Amino acid sequence: MTPYFEPRVTINEKTDSKLFEKIAKRLQLEGYIILGEKYKKSKKENLVEPLQKITRVEIKESKVEKIRSLLPKVRKQYELVSVNTSSAKVAQWVVKDNRVDILTVPYKSIKEIITQNLANVAANNQTFLEIDISFLTFSNSFFPSIQMRGLSRVIHLIIREKAPFILTMNVENPLEFRDERSIIAMANLVGIPNKAIKENMRKFKERIELNRNKLSPDFIAPGVRKVEKEKRSKKIIPSKEIEVKTEIPFNLKELPIEKKKLERQRYILFEILQIENKKIEEKIVMDNLWKQLSKFYGEVGSSRIGLYLIEFNSEKNIGIIRCNQSSLSAVRAMMSTITSLEKIKVVFHVLKVSGTLKNLIAIQKKKSKN
């Protein structure tokens, strides 16, 4: 899996930060980035930690002069610096300044501000453009078709100009986290290819590591650090690159009805995470799955996917659903957009995908006993 960091997390003082950490670990995130928390050098910084917490500051100013005066003060206090603006003039200046890592633009202004020229400059200076896809998880009565079409045009422009971008769920509640595969599936809905998503995830992690190194007192220049005399003779072993297999994005138009009968099935073992620990009935789960599926793919598209709930344990909130092999990405995306069941705030977490049912049933029984 590609290292994934949720780039925008707001933790209020009254909120238990341990709950954010617990859900993030359960979803197997590599880390998340907290808005407003200053960087503190840790003694365990050089160790491989299961969950990294990155610091980020967001500057909201409408004038370039104010941003220019703030940047030197905050650059050495946070690992990531972002600017949130709805001004085209400010955005054009921000992408030229190497001290800014992320440009955040409100959705209402995104089409006017992110132009071909801005995307080209962002590509040259490697300034990340932040794309908020949390609108896909709005209430079931709302269909985000207009937002999807508008965002697809902007994303096509960003990818064409090869500008770096990051995806965010704009997390303010622990159950708004999504795992890496769910983010990829949701991004496919707005037309972002898997290859582009994973490549930018990798670039973003490299940017975090570079900025963290810059905050170290041993940093001299990128790739150059102060080394103690006794350690200079040691050989540096280069790390091996891991090849990541990309998943073919789901395209409903290319799936004829005749082909559906010949396709292999995929079985998805999932759990429903919640804070309230309430019992959820099987019928409620299935009704919401079909309702969300019909909202995004229509009745004809839903019938081609072949979704079926094999079984569901309402005590442990764990179950198995079946779908066609080609529609796996679509089902992941649909599950990720469900945020509540009967007014209970939840998140669907895919535990395992298999081509055989026997293996998943064994895992489900094991987890249900725990």
C-alpha positions in Angstrom: 0.0 0.0 0.0 1.1 3.6 -0.7 1.9 5.6 2.5 -1.2 7.8 3.1 -1.5 10.8 5.4 -4.8 12.6 6.0 -3.5 16.2 5.3 -6.1 18.2 7.2 -7.3 17.3 10.7 -8.9 19.8 13.1 -8.8 18.6 16.8 -10.8 20.8 19.2 -9.6 21.3 22.7 -12.7 19.5 24.1 -12.3 16.5 21.8 -10.3 13.5 22.9 -7.3 13.3 20.7 -6.8 9.6 21.6 -10.0 8.8 19.7 -8.5 10.3 16.5 -5.4 8.2 17.0 -7.5 5.0 17.7 -9.6 5.3 14.5 -6.6 6.3 12.4 -4.7 3.2 13.5 -7.7 1.0 12.9 -7.9 2.3 9.3 -4.2 1.7 9.0 -3.2 5.3 8.1 0.5 6.0 8.2 -0.3 9.3 9.9 -2.3 12.5 9.9 -1.6 16.2 9.8 -3.0 18.4 12.6 -3.9 22.0 12.0 -2.5 24.6 14.4 -0.3 22.3 16.5 3.4 23.5 16.6 6.3 21.2 15.9 8.2 19.7 18.9 11.3 17.7 18.4 10.7 14.2 19.9 13.4 11.8 21.3 11.7 9.0 19.3 11.8 11.0 16.0 14.3 8.6 14.4 12.3 5.5 15.3 9.7 4.0 13.0 6.4 4.9 14.6 3.1 3.1 13.7 1.3 6.5 13.4 2.9 9.8 12.6 1.4 13.1 13.7 2.5 16.0 11.5 2.1 19.7 12.4 0.6 22.2 10.0 -0.3 25.9 10.1 -2.9 27.5 7.8 -2.6 31.2 6.9 -5.9 32.9 5.9 -5.1 36.3 4.6 -6.4 38.3 1.6 -3.2 40.5 1.2 0.2 39.3 0.0 2.0 41.7 2.3 0.5 40.1 5.4 1.4 36.6 4.2 4.9 37.7 3.3 5.4 39.0 6.9 4.0 35.8 8.5 5.9 33.2 6.5 9.3 33.7 8.2 7.8 33.4 11.6 5.8 30.2 11.0 8.2 28.4 8.7 10.4 27.2 11.5 7.6 26.3 13.8 5.6 23.8 11.7 6.4 20.9 9.4 3.9 22.1 6.8 2.8 25.6 5.8 -0.4 26.2 3.9 -2.3 29.3 2.6 -6.1 29.3 2.3 -7.3 32.0 0.0 -10.1 32.9 -2.4 -8.1 35.7 -4.0 -6.6 34.9 -7.4 -3.8 37.5 -6.9 -2.8 35.9 -3.6 -2.9 32.4 -5.1 -0.7 33.4 -8.0 1.9 34.8 -5.5 1.7 31.8 -3.2 2.5 29.1 -5.8 5.7 31.1 -6.6 7.0 31.1 -3.0 9.0 28.0 -2.0 8.2 28.5 1.7 4.5 27.5 1.1 3.8 23.8 0.8 0.1 23.8 0.2 -2.4 26.1 -1.5 -6.0 25.6 -0.3 -8.8 27.1 -2.4 -12.5 27.1 -1.3 -14.7 25.1 -3.7 -16.7 28.2 -4.7 -13.6 29.9 -6.1 -11.7 26.8 -7.4 -12.7 27.2 -11.1 -11.7 30.9 -11.2 -8.5 30.6 -9.3 -6.9 27.3 -10.5 -6.2 28.2 -14.1 -3.7 26.7 -16.5 -1.1 29.3 -15.7 -1.4 28.7 -11.9 -1.2 24.9 -12.3 1.9 25.3 -14.5 3.6 27.5 -11.9 2.6 25.1 -9.1 4.2 22.3 -11.1 7.4 24.1 -11.5 7.7 25.1 -7.8 6.1 21.8 -6.5 3.4 23.6 -4.5 0.7 21.2 -3.6 -2.9 22.0 -4.5 -5.3 20.7 -1.9 -8.5 19.1 -3.2 -11.4 18.6 -0.7 -13.5 15.5 -1.6 -15.5 15.4 1.6 -18.6 16.7 -0.3 -19.1 13.1 -1.5 -20.1 12.1 2.0 -22.9 14.6 2.4 -26.4 13.4 3.5 -28.1 10.7 1.5 -30.7 13.2 0.2 -28.0 15.3 -1.5 -26.5 14.3 -4.8 -23.2 16.1 -5.5 -23.4 15.9 -9.3 -22.7 19.6 -9.9 -19.7 19.6 -7.6 -18.4 16.4 -9.2 -18.5 17.8 -12.7 -16.9 21.1 -11.7 -14.1 19.5 -9.8 -13.5 17.0 -12.6 -12.7 19.8 -15.0 -10.2 21.4 -12.5 -8.6 18.0 -11.8 -8.1 17.3 -15.5 -6.3 20.7 -15.8 -4.1 19.9 -12.7 -3.1 16.5 -14.0 -2.5 17.8 -17.5 -0.1 20.4 -16.2 1.5 17.8 -13.9 1.0 20.0 -10.8 1.2 18.2 -7.4 -2.0 17.8 -5.5 -3.3 16.2 -2.3 -6.7 14.8 -1.4 -8.4 15.6 2.0 -11.6 14.6 3.8 -11.3 17.8 5.9 -11.5 15.8 9.1 -13.2 17.4 12.2 -14.5 14.1 13.7 -12.6 10.8 14.0 -15.2 9.0 11.9 -14.5 11.3 9.0 -11.2 9.5 8.4 -10.9 7.2 5.4 -8.3 4.6 4.6 -6.0 4.8 1.5 -8.1 2.4 -0.7 -11.3 4.3 0.1 -9.7 7.6 -0.8 -8.6 6.2 -4.1 -12.0 4.7 -4.8 -13.7 8.1 -4.0 -11.2 10.0 -6.1 -12.1 7.7 -9.1 -15.6 9.1 -8.9 -14.3 12.6 -9.8 -12.0 11.2 -12.5 -8.6 11.0 -10.8 -6.6 8.0 -12.1 -5.0 5.6 -9.6 -1.5 6.3 -10.9 -1.8 10.0 -10.3 -3.2 9.6 -6.8 -0.4 7.2 -5.7 2.3 9.2 -7.3 1.2 12.4 -5.5 0.8 10.5 -2.2 4.5 9.5 -2.6 5.6 13.1 -3.4 3.7 14.4 -0.4 5.4 12.0 2.0 8.8 13.1 0.6 7.8 16.7 1.1 7.0 16.0 4.8 10.3 14.2 5.3 12.2 17.0 3.7 10.5 19.7 5.9 11.0 17.6 9.0 14.7 17.3 8.2 14.9 21.1 7.7 13.7 21.6 11.2 16.5 19.5 12.6 19.6 21.4 13.9 21.8 19.0 11.9 20.3 20.2 8.6 22.6 22.0 6.2 21.0 21.5 2.8 18.8 18.8 1.1 20.7 15.6 1.4 23.5 17.2 3.5 23.5 16.9 7.3 26.1 17.3 10.1 27.6 13.9 10.9 29.7 13.0 14.0 33.2 11.9 13.2 32.9 8.3 14.4 29.8 7.8 12.1 31.4 9.0 8.9 33.1 5.7 8.1 29.8 3.8 8.1 28.4 2.8 4.8 25.0 4.1 3.7 22.7 1.3 2.4 20.2 2.7 -0.1 16.6 1.7 0.6 14.9 -0.6 -1.9 12.0 0.7 -3.8 8.8 -1.3 -3.6 6.7 -1.7 -6.7 3.0 -0.9 -6.1 0.4 -2.6 -8.2 -2.2 -0.1 -9.4 -5.8 -1.1 -9.5 -7.7 -0.5 -12.7 -10.4 2.2 -12.1 -14.0 1.1 -12.4 -15.8 2.4 -15.6 -19.5 1.6 -15.6 -19.9 2.6 -19.3 -17.5 -0.1 -20.4 -19.3 -2.9 -18.6 -22.0 -4.4 -20.9 -24.9 -6.3 -19.4 -23.9 -9.5 -21.2 -20.4 -9.5 -19.7 -21.8 -9.4 -16.1 -22.8 -13.0 -16.3 -19.3 -14.2 -17.1 -17.4 -12.1 -14.6 -15.9 -13.4 -11.4 -17.2 -12.4 -8.0 -15.5 -10.5 -5.2 -16.4 -10.9 -1.6 -15.8 -7.9 0.8 -15.4 -8.4 4.5 -16.2 -5.1 6.3 -16.8 -3.6 9.7 -18.8 -0.6 10.8 -16.9 1.7 13.2 -18.8 3.9 15.5 -18.3 5.8 18.8 -21.8 5.2 20.3 -21.5 1.4 20.2 -25.2 0.9 19.2 -26.7 -2.1 17.6 -27.3 -1.8 13.8 -29.8 -4.1 12.1 -29.0 -6.0 8.9 -31.9 -4.4 7.0 -30.7 -0.9 7.7 -27.2 -1.7 6.4 -28.5 -3.2 3.2 -31.1 -0.4 2.6 -28.4 2.2 3.0 -26.0 0.4 0.7 -28.5 0.1 -2.1 -29.7 3.7 -1.6 -26.2 5.1 -1.8 -25.4 2.8 -4.8 -28.5 4.0 -6.7 -27.6 7.7 -5.9 -24.2 7.5 -7.6 -24.8 4.9 -10.4 -28.6 4.8 -11.0 -30.8 1.8 -11.1 -29.3 0.4 -14.3 -25.8 0.8 -13.1 -26.6 -0.7 -9.7 -28.1 -3.8 -11.3 -24.9 -4.4 -13.2 -22.8 -4.2 -10.1 -24.5 -7.2 -8.5 -24.3 -6.1 -4.9 -25.6 -8.7 -2.3 -25.2 -8.8 1.4 -24.1 -12.3 2.3 -24.4 -12.0 6.1 -24.1 -9.4 8.8 -23.4 -9.7 12.5 -25.4 -6.9 14.2 -23.7 -7.6 17.6 -20.2 -7.0 16.3 -21.2 -4.8 13.3 -19.2 -7.0 10.8 -20.4 -8.5 7.6 -19.7 -9.7 4.0 -21.0 -8.4 0.7 -20.6 -9.6 -2.8 -20.1 -7.7 -6.0 -18.6 -8.2 -9.5 -14.9 -8.1 -9.9 -15.0 -5.0 -12.2 -17.2 -3.1 -9.8 -15.0 -3.5 -6.7 -13.7 0.1 -6.9 -17.2 1.4 -7.3 -18.5 -0.5 -4.3 -15.5 0.8 -2.2 -16.3 4.3 -3.2 -20.0 3.9 -2.4 -19.3 2.4 1.1 -16.9 5.3 1.9 -19.5 7.9 1.2 -21.9 6.5 3.9 -21.5 8.6 7.1 -24.5 7.6 9.1 -27.0 4.8 9.7 -30.3 5.7 11.5 -28.7 9.0 12.7 -25.7 7.0 14.1 -22.4 8.4 12.8 -20.4 5.6 11.3 -17.5 4.7 8.9 -17.4 1.6 6.8 -13.9 -0.1 7.0 -13.0 -2.8 4.5 -11.0 -5.5 6.3 -10.3 -7.9 3.4 -11.3 -8.6 -0.2 -11.2 -12.2 -1.5 -12.3 -14.2 -4.5 -13.6 -17.0 -2.3 -16.2 -16.8 0.4 -14.9 -19.6 2.7 -11.8 -17.7 3.8 -13.8 -14.5 4.7 -16.4 -16.5 6.7 -13.6 -18.0 8.8 -12.2 -14.5 9.5 -15.6 -13.1 10.3 -16.3 -15.8 12.8 -13.0 -15.3 14.4 -13.5 -11.6 14.8 -17.1 -12.0 15.9 -15.8 -14.1 18.9 -13.3 -11.4 20.0 
